[in-house]
Amino acid sequence: MRITIPHKMNKSTARERVETRLHQLLNTYGHYLSEVEHRWEGDRLVFSGKAKGMKANGTVDITDNEVIIDGKLPLIAKPFEPRIKSQIEKEAETMFRV
């Protein structure tokens, strides 16, 4: 699943918004997750974790004018991919409004 969201801010601000939202989500939903890992490699966030025994992982790349989310969902979650993608797009559009 690949999602590209345009932004009109500098990379540092975009990265800050991703980091802030990630921590908010982990504080709210972290009790549903296990084996959560995330780390920054330059302007790329690498993440992984499990929810209800299903593993997901991916990256978030911050460019000068886009945030690119690449995620791998387990096969059992594939039927929900359009709904998941739609929700992420809505969330991201809100996050990157100037």
N, C-alpha and C positions, 0 to 999 in steps of 0.2 A: 504494500500500500504506500503510495507516494502522494504527498500533499505539498503544494507550493503556494506560499502566501506572500504577496508583495508587501513591502514596508517602505516607509519614507523617513527613516531615522538612521542614525549612524549605527554601526555594528555593535558598539559598546552598549548603547541603549537597548537595542533589540535583544542582545544577550542577557542583559539585566532583567528584562521583562520575562524572558523564558525562565531564568533562574528563580525569580520571585514566584512565578506561577507554579513552577515545579514544586517548590517548597510548600506553597499553599495546598496543592493537591495531595502531597504526601501527608501533610498534617490532617487533612480532612478524610482521606481514604486509605491512609497507610495501614490501618488495622485489617484491611481486606487483602493486603499484599504480603508477599514473602520474597526473600532473596532479591530485594531491590538493590540495584547498583546503578550509579550514574557518575560519569566523570567527563570533564572537559578536556578535549585534545585540540588546543588552539580554539578555533571558532566552531568546533563540532562537539556536540553533546552526544555521548554514547550511553545508552540506557538499556536495562534489562530488568525483568522481574516476573513474578508469578502471581496469578489471581485465580483462586479456586482450582489450583493445580495446573493451570494452563500458563505456559511461558510465552512471553512476548519480548521482543527486543528491537532495537533500531537506533537511528541517529537523528539528530536535528542539526542541520548546517545553517549557519548564519552567513549570508553574503551581504554585499553592499546594498542590495535592494530586494532580497528575498529571504524567507526562512523556508527551508526545505526539510520536510519530515518524511523519513523513510522508515517504515515499521514492518516487522514481520509478525503476523498473527498466526496462532496455531490453526491447523486445518479445521478443527471443530468450530472456530470462531468465524470462518470465512462467510457463512450466511449473514453475519451481522456487519460485515465490512462496510457496506454503504451507509448504514446508520452511524457506525463509529467514525467514518470519514467525515460525514456531514457535521457531527457534533464537534470534531476537532476543528474543522473549517470555521464554524461559527465562533468557537472559543478564540481561535487565532485572530480572526478579523477584529474582534473586540480588543484583544491584547495589543495589536499593532496599529490601532487608530492613533493618529497624532493629535 
